[in-house]
Amino acid sequence: MQPLLNGGAQERGVRPGTENVPLIVGTAKAVRMTMEGMSTHIPQLQALKEELIRELMNMNGCVLNSPAVPDRGAPHIVNISFPGVKSEVMLHALESEGYYVSTQSACSSRYAKTSRILRAMGADEQVAGTAIRISLSPEHTVEEVRALARSCGTIYEGLQTGGTNA
């Protein structure tokens, strides 16, 4: 790393001057507030996640990739595969109905299309290549989660019975 400014030897010669103590304190406070806020939402998010999983698993052929146990994994993320329908196709079909999902985590979005994590978990190419990632927030409601699951079912059924699968 090259220094942005010239001067003293602080920060191992990368940044001169005194540490910005107010900024450090403000950052610590923001992190504490975020963590406290999230902990109050965890039970709500887990309940939404459980409802979404319950609704999605009523569909024939879906494969749950997220842990089925409520307190395992992130309380707000569901990863599910729709074998026979490429993840990008499902993503765009849901997008056209106003639902925004992803095919993988944001930190992996510029890498290979098939999730290396799902592959490492033992998922075959068919399951790993058809996975979508659904993220929930405290603003979502049970009704919205159920509507999303219904849309997933309708889209999945339609794509399996003659819709495009490219």
trRosetta pair geometry for C-beta under 8 A, 3 or more apart (Angstrom, degrees):
i j d omega theta_ij theta_ji phi_ij phi_ji
1 14 5.6 14 107 -122 118 129
2 14 7.9 128 131 -134 16 83
3 6 6.5 106 111 -86 137 45
3 13 6.5 -91 -65 145 122 68
3 14 5.1 -173 -95 -155 74 40
3 15 6.6 176 -140 -69 88 40
3 16 7.5 48 -162 -20 132 85
4 14 7.7 46 4 166 77 75
4 15 6.7 15 35 -102 99 82
5 15 6.7 57 43 -141 100 58
5 16 5.5 -103 102 31 109 101
5 17 7.6 15 86 -9 144 114
6 16 6.9 15 124 -15 26 138
7 16 2.8 17 85 -88 114 173
7 17 6.7 41 102 -37 147 75
8 16 3.9 120 37 -140 81 91
8 17 6.5 155 36 -33 126 35
9 12 7.7 -28 173 -154 73 13
9 13 5.2 -23 -143 -80 65 72
9 16 7.7 35 -10 -106 20 77
10 13 7.9 140 61 -64 31 24
10 15 6.0 -59 97 90 96 71
10 16 5.8 110 36 -137 103 33
10 17 6.2 -103 43 54 148 34
10 18 7.3 -150 -100 -87 166 25
10 19 7.5 -156 180 -49 135 73
11 14 4.7 -83 120 57 105 90
11 15 4.0 15 51 44 150 93
11 16 7.9 -112 34 -56 105 21
11 19 8.0 129 -58 -83 103 87
18 21 7.7 -33 145 -21 105 94
19 24 6.4 23 153 -33 114 136
20 23 3.8 24 119 22 117 121
20 24 6.4 149 92 -20 67 85
21 24 5.5 -54 -145 37 35 113
21 25 6.2 33 158 -17 68 105
22 25 5.8 -55 -144 40 31 110
22 26 6.1 33 155 -20 65 109
23 26 5.6 -54 -143 39 30 113
23 27 6.3 32 156 -21 64 105
24 27 5.8 -53 -147 34 28 111
24 28 6.5 28 154 -17 63 106
25 28 5.8 -54 -149 37 31 112
25 29 6.3 32 152 -20 64 107
26 29 5.6 -54 -147 36 31 113
26 30 6.4 32 154 -20 65 105
27 30 5.7 -53 -148 35 31 112
27 31 6.4 32 153 -19 64 104
28 31 5.8 -54 -150 36 31 111
28 32 6.4 32 153 -18 65 106
29 32 5.7 -54 -148 37 32 112
29 33 6.3 30 155 -18 66 107
30 33 5.8 -54 -145 38 30 111
30 34 6.3 32 155 -20 64 107
31 34 5.8 -56 -148 36 29 112
31 35 6.3 26 156 -17 65 108
32 35 5.9 -59 -147 39 29 108
32 36 6.2 26 157 -17 65 108
33 36 5.8 -55 -145 38 29 110
33 37 6.2 30 155 -19 64 109
34 37 5.7 -59 -148 38 28 111
34 38 6.2 27 156 -19 65 107
35 38 5.8 -52 -144 36 30 110
35 39 6.5 32 157 -23 63 105
36 39 6.0 -54 -149 31 30 111
36 40 7.1 28 154 -18 61 103
37 40 6.2 -59 -160 31 33 108
37 41 6.9 17 151 -9 65 112
38 41 5.8 -70 -154 42 38 106
38 42 6.7 59 151 -51 71 89
39 42 5.8 -23 -150 -9 38 118
41 44 5.2 -65 -161 48 60 113
41 45 5.5 59 143 -25 88 107
41 138 4.3 -78 -136 -80 131 123
42 45 5.7 -58 -141 39 30 110
42 46 6.1 30 160 -20 66 107
42 75 5.0 124 -151 14 75 174
43 46 5.7 -55 -145 37 30 111
43 47 6.4 32 155 -21 64 105
44 47 5.8 -55 -151 34 30 112
44 48 6.5 29 152 -16 64 105
44 138 5.8 60 97 -126 138 82
45 48 5.7 -53 -149 37 34 111
45 49 6.2 36 152 -21 66 106
45 75 4.2 87 102 130 116 106
45 76 4.4 -50 -169 -78 131 85
45 136 5.7 152 -147 97 85 117
45 137 7.7 -37 -105 -147 105 16
45 138 6.6 -62 -63 -76 92 68
46 49 5.5 -52 -145 37 32 115
46 50 6.3 35 154 -21 65 104
46 70 5.1 74 -174 -179 112 106
46 71 7.1 6 -130 -83 142 57
46 75 4.5 -60 -66 -150 79 105
47 50 5.7 -51 -147 35 30 112
47 51 6.5 30 153 -18 63 105
47 142 7.8 -51 132 -84 103 103
48 51 5.7 -56 -149 37 31 111
48 52 6.3 31 154 -19 66 107
48 76 7.7 22 74 -122 119 66
48 136 4.9 166 112 -177 134 156
48 140 5.8 92 -147 95 152 117
48 142 6.8 -136 -109 -88 75 60
48 145 5.3 -172 -162 -67 86 150
49 52 5.8 -55 -147 37 30 111
49 53 6.3 29 155 -17 65 107
49 66 7.8 -111 -173 132 116 156
49 70 7.1 136 88 -137 114 78
49 75 6.1 -147 -9 179 145 53
49 76 6.5 -132 -63 -109 118 23
49 77 7.6 11 -114 49 125 25
49 78 5.8 169 -146 -59 85 103
49 136 6.2 -141 -69 17 77 147
50 53 5.8 -55 -147 38 30 110
50 54 6.2 33 154 -22 64 107
50 70 5.5 -11 -74 -102 114 111
51 54 5.6 -53 -146 35 30 113
51 55 6.3 26 156 -15 65 108
51 142 5.6 -80 169 -137 174 88
51 145 5.2 81 101 113 116 145
51 146 7.0 -62 156 -61 115 80
52 55 5.9 -58 -147 40 29 108
52 56 6.1 24 158 -15 66 111
52 78 5.4 -129 109 -29 131 161
52 134 6.7 -149 171 103 150 145
52 136 7.1 -150 -22 -64 149 133
52 145 4.7 -100 -73 -169 89 113
52 148 7.0 -14 -125 81 105 121
52 149 6.1 -174 -145 -63 61 113
53 56 5.8 -59 -141 41 28 108
53 57 5.9 23 163 -18 65 113
53 64 6.3 51 -146 -120 101 135
53 66 7.2 -109 -95 71 121 122
53 68 6.9 153 177 -131 148 67
53 78 6.1 -160 -70 -125 84 129
54 57 6.2 -61 -144 38 22 107
54 58 7.2 33 151 -31 57 100
55 58 6.0 -49 -164 14 34 116
55 145 7.0 152 17 138 147 88
55 146 5.7 -172 -99 -120 156 61
55 149 3.3 15 126 -179 127 172
55 150 7.6 -61 176 -43 126 61
56 59 6.1 -47 -175 16 47 112
56 62 5.6 -139 160 146 89 165
56 64 7.2 120 102 -84 121 95
56 78 7.3 149 6 160 156 144
56 80 5.6 -76 164 -115 151 166
56 149 5.2 -120 -62 -131 66 102
56 152 6.2 -13 -115 89 92 151
56 153 7.9 -162 -125 -58 51 90
57 62 6.3 -131 -106 81 42 123
57 64 6.2 -18 -84 -46 106 122
58 149 7.8 66 39 165 109 127
58 153 7.6 -26 87 -90 93 137
59 62 4.7 69 80 -16 107 122
59 149 7.9 -157 -30 -179 116 88
59 152 7.0 -103 -38 113 158 100
59 153 4.8 -154 -92 -108 121 93
59 156 6.2 59 -177 71 146 150
59 157 7.9 -128 -148 -51 109 93
61 82 7.2 57 118 -153 104 58
61 83 5.9 -121 174 50 101 100
61 84 7.2 -27 173 15 142 123
61 156 7.4 -179 78 162 119 129
61 160 7.5 111 56 -93 168 153
62 80 5.7 -4 -175 180 110 116
62 81 6.9 151 -163 78 59 54
62 82 6.1 -26 -109 -97 76 64
62 152 8.0 51 -96 142 137 123
62 156 7.3 -26 -72 -148 97 169
63 80 6.8 154 79 -164 49 65
63 81 4.2 -11 60 58 103 106
63 82 8.0 -158 24 -64 79 23
63 83 6.4 64 -8 -30 118 104
63 123 7.8 130 131 -129 141 111
63 127 5.2 -60 81 -132 158 112
64 68 6.1 79 116 -78 147 91
64 78 7.8 -62 -142 -167 90 93
64 79 7.8 102 -171 85 54 61
64 80 5.6 -32 -109 -109 51 85
65 79 4.0 -62 76 108 114 103
65 80 6.2 -167 13 -90 88 27
65 81 6.0 86 -38 -21 113 95
65 118 5.8 -38 -147 -115 138 109
65 121 7.2 108 -161 84 92 154
65 123 6.6 -8 -116 -73 110 143
65 127 7.2 146 -79 162 109 111
65 131 5.8 10 -14 -126 154 127
66 73 5.4 151 -167 142 91 174
66 77 6.7 178 -107 113 132 76
66 78 5.1 -96 -6 -140 152 50
66 79 4.7 134 -51 35 86 77
66 80 7.2 -42 2 -57 98 69
67 72 3.6 -81 124 101 159 119
67 73 4.3 177 25 -17 111 119
68 72 7.9 24 55 53 38 124
69 72 4.3 62 77 5 103 117
73 77 6.8 -113 157 69 110 96
74 77 4.2 40 78 21 124 109
76 135 5.9 36 137 -163 98 69
76 136 4.5 -137 -159 61 79 82
76 137 6.8 52 -156 -79 134 38
77 133 6.4 -16 -164 -170 103 95
77 134 7.1 149 -155 79 51 52
77 135 5.5 -18 -100 -103 77 69
77 136 7.4 -150 -68 16 32 80
78 133 7.5 157 82 -157 46 47
78 134 4.6 -12 61 59 96 105
78 136 7.5 54 -4 -22 99 107
79 118 7.5 -147 150 -81 139 113
79 131 5.7 14 179 -174 95 118
79 132 7.3 -174 -147 90 57 37
79 133 5.1 -17 -100 -103 83 73
79 134 7.6 -175 -79 20 35 70
80 131 6.8 162 88 -144 26 71
80 132 6.3 -17 64 57 74 80
80 134 7.2 2 15 1 104 113
80 152 8.0 35 91 -168 142 151
81 87 7.9 -64 -128 -80 70 98
81 118 7.9 111 -61 -153 124 150
81 123 7.3 153 -40 -154 152 135
81 126 8.0 97 167 126 140 66
81 127 4.5 85 118 -161 178 69
81 128 7.4 -45 -98 -58 137 17
81 130 4.6 82 -165 89 90 92
81 131 4.5 -46 -85 -83 83 69
81 132 7.7 146 -98 11 37 63
82 85 4.5 -26 114 54 113 113
82 87 7.8 138 40 -93 95 57
82 90 5.4 128 40 -83 142 148
82 130 5.1 -125 64 161 57 113
82 132 7.3 13 -1 0 106 107
82 152 7.5 -148 -77 -176 132 97
82 156 5.0 -129 -148 -117 129 114
82 159 7.9 59 144 71 132 135
83 126 5.2 34 -135 153 102 106
83 127 6.2 -35 -80 -88 100 60
83 130 5.3 154 -93 55 34 161
84 126 7.8 19 -47 -169 50 106
84 130 7.0 48 32 -111 35 156
84 159 7.6 150 117 118 95 100
84 160 5.7 55 113 -109 140 89
84 165 6.7 -67 161 -134 69 134
85 89 5.5 -120 -179 80 84 122
85 90 5.2 93 130 -56 118 102
85 130 5.8 98 71 -146 58 114
85 156 6.2 -132 3 -129 155 70
85 159 4.7 64 -106 117 126 142
85 160 6.9 -76 -49 -63 109 75
85 165 6.0 -111 -112 -131 57 86
86 89 4.6 90 65 3 87 106
86 90 7.2 -162 92 -4 45 86
86 129 6.5 -48 -128 149 72 94
86 130 6.2 -105 -120 -103 24 73
86 165 6.6 118 -3 174 91 67
86 166 7.2 -42 17 132 138 21
87 90 5.7 -57 -149 39 35 110
87 91 6.0 41 153 -26 68 107
87 103 4.3 104 138 -129 131 108
87 113 7.5 173 51 174 122 98
87 129 6.5 -141 -10 162 103 46
87 130 5.4 170 -54 -150 76 26
87 131 5.6 -14 -91 61 129 41
87 132 5.4 164 -148 -67 94 73
88 91 5.4 -50 -144 34 31 117
88 92 6.4 25 159 -13 65 105
88 103 6.3 -16 -71 -72 61 145
88 113 7.6 -43 -40 -151 113 125
89 92 6.2 -59 -150 39 27 104
89 93 6.3 27 153 -18 64 110
89 159 6.6 125 135 -138 128 146
89 164 6.8 -151 -138 105 130 87
89 165 6.4 -83 -37 -149 176 36
89 166 6.8 130 -80 70 125 44
90 93 5.7 -57 -144 38 30 111
90 94 6.2 27 158 -15 66 107
90 101 7.8 -38 123 71 95 136
90 130 7.3 84 -9 -170 136 75
90 132 5.5 -112 104 -47 128 134
90 152 7.7 33 -165 -138 112 81
90 155 6.6 116 -136 126 72 131
90 156 7.3 18 -115 -84 111 79
90 159 7.5 -98 -83 3 75 167
91 94 6.1 -62 -152 39 25 106
91 95 6.2 29 151 -24 63 110
91 101 5.8 -129 -122 76 76 93
91 102 7.1 32 -122 -136 125 19
91 103 5.7 -60 -57 -56 141 94
91 132 6.0 170 -73 -114 81 117
92 95 5.2 -49 -143 35 35 119
92 96 6.5 41 156 -25 64 99
93 96 5.9 -50 -154 28 31 112
93 97 7.2 16 150 -6 60 105
93 155 4.5 132 135 -152 135 133
93 159 7.0 -95 -57 -56 165 128
94 97 5.9 -67 -158 43 38 104
94 99 4.1 -68 171 78 98 110
94 100 7.5 170 120 -77 104 19
94 101 5.6 17 93 12 153 113
94 132 7.6 99 3 -160 151 163
94 148 7.8 39 -150 -153 117 85
94 151 6.4 104 -123 129 79 123
94 152 7.0 7 -93 -87 116 71
94 155 6.6 -92 -66 -13 69 171
95 98 7.7 78 -173 -51 32 10
95 99 6.7 -99 -78 71 31 57
95 100 6.1 57 -108 -98 80 62
95 101 7.9 -119 -59 28 78 73
97 151 5.2 177 114 -151 160 139
97 155 7.6 -121 -10 -60 141 126
99 148 5.5 124 -117 -124 141 95
99 151 6.2 158 -11 90 144 153
101 132 4.8 39 136 172 137 119
101 133 6.3 161 178 73 90 49
101 134 5.1 -41 -122 -92 112 68
101 135 7.7 155 -131 12 62 72
102 105 7.4 100 108 -94 141 17
102 106 7.2 -70 -144 -65 169 66
102 109 7.2 -70 -168 -94 125 112
102 132 7.0 146 80 -164 34 73
102 133 4.8 -25 72 61 87 105
102 135 7.5 25 13 -10 108 108
103 109 7.9 110 61 -120 88 78
103 113 7.1 -26 136 -161 143 75
103 131 6.9 106 -164 91 66 71
103 132 6.0 -57 -104 -113 51 61
103 133 6.8 73 156 9 5 94
104 108 4.6 -80 140 87 127 118
104 109 6.1 175 77 -84 99 58
104 111 8.0 -84 103 60 158 93
104 115 5.4 171 -107 -89 114 98
104 131 7.6 70 -77 96 72 110
104 133 6.2 108 -110 -12 15 134
105 108 4.9 74 62 16 84 103
105 109 7.3 -118 98 -42 43 79
105 133 6.7 175 -65 -127 53 176
106 109 5.5 -24 -149 -18 38 122
108 111 5.2 -65 -170 37 71 116
108 115 7.2 62 133 -122 157 76
108 116 7.8 -153 -143 25 136 96
108 117 7.9 -101 -70 -10 164 113
111 116 7.7 -45 127 -9 137 117
112 116 6.8 86 60 -44 123 97
113 129 7.0 45 120 -131 103 81
114 118 7.5 -108 172 62 76 114
114 119 6.5 65 141 -47 109 120
114 125 6.6 -40 -130 -141 150 72
114 128 4.7 58 -167 128 97 113
114 129 5.0 -39 -101 -81 99 77
115 118 4.0 71 88 10 117 105
115 119 6.6 177 98 -10 62 82
115 123 7.7 29 75 63 106 140
115 128 5.2 -139 49 -162 83 94
115 131 5.9 -37 1 56 133 142
116 119 5.3 -52 -147 39 38 116
116 120 6.1 42 152 -22 67 104
117 120 5.7 -53 -148 36 30 111
117 121 6.4 29 151 -18 63 106
118 121 5.5 -55 -148 37 34 113
118 123 4.1 -30 162 37 93 142
118 127 6.7 -147 165 114 128 95
118 128 4.1 163 99 -113 125 91
118 131 5.9 -170 -66 -25 161 159
119 122 7.9 111 177 -19 30 8
119 123 6.0 -81 -84 63 33 84
119 125 7.8 26 -102 -83 102 55
119 128 5.2 23 -61 -96 76 160
123 127 4.1 -118 -168 90 104 122
123 128 4.5 133 110 -57 120 88
123 131 7.7 24 164 -51 165 131
124 127 5.4 90 53 15 69 98
124 128 6.9 -146 96 -1 30 96
125 128 5.9 -61 -134 47 28 106
125 129 5.6 18 169 -14 67 118
126 129 6.4 -61 -136 41 16 104
126 130 6.5 -6 165 -1 54 120
127 130 6.4 -79 -148 45 24 98
127 131 6.8 46 156 -55 63 99
128 131 6.1 -36 -154 -9 32 120
134 148 7.2 120 -146 155 141 143
136 140 5.1 -90 -158 32 88 149
136 145 7.2 10 -113 -94 125 111
137 140 5.6 118 58 -12 64 96
140 144 5.0 -126 -160 78 82 134
140 145 6.1 85 157 -54 121 91
141 144 4.7 100 54 5 76 100
141 145 7.1 -138 97 -4 43 87
142 145 5.6 -55 -150 37 34 114
142 146 6.3 34 153 -18 66 105
143 146 5.8 -55 -148 37 31 111
143 147 6.3 32 153 -20 65 106
144 147 5.6 -53 -145 36 32 112
144 148 6.4 37 153 -21 64 103
145 148 5.7 -51 -150 34 31 113
145 149 6.5 31 151 -18 63 105
146 149 5.6 -53 -149 36 34 112
146 150 6.4 36 152 -20 65 103
147 150 5.6 -50 -148 34 33 113
147 151 6.4 35 152 -19 64 104
148 151 5.7 -55 -150 36 31 111
148 152 6.4 36 151 -22 65 103
149 152 5.5 -50 -149 33 33 115
149 153 6.5 34 152 -19 64 104
150 153 5.7 -56 -152 36 32 112
150 154 6.3 29 154 -17 67 107
151 154 5.8 -54 -143 38 32 110
151 155 6.0 28 159 -15 66 110
152 155 6.0 -60 -145 41 25 107
152 156 5.9 24 158 -20 64 113
153 156 5.8 -56 -140 38 25 110
153 157 6.1 23 161 -16 63 109
154 157 6.0 -57 -147 38 25 108
154 158 6.2 22 156 -17 62 112
155 158 5.8 -61 -148 40 28 110
155 159 6.1 21 159 -15 66 110
156 159 6.0 -60 -144 40 26 106
156 160 6.2 25 157 -19 63 110
157 160 5.9 -60 -147 37 28 110
157 161 6.2 2 164 -1 65 115
158 161 6.4 -70 -140 46 25 95
158 162 7.5 -66 -178 59 56 78
158 163 4.8 56 136 -32 81 133
159 163 3.9 -70 -107 67 48 123
159 164 7.1 -49 -135 65 87 43
159 165 6.1 117 176 -87 98 77
160 163 7.5 22 13 33 29 95
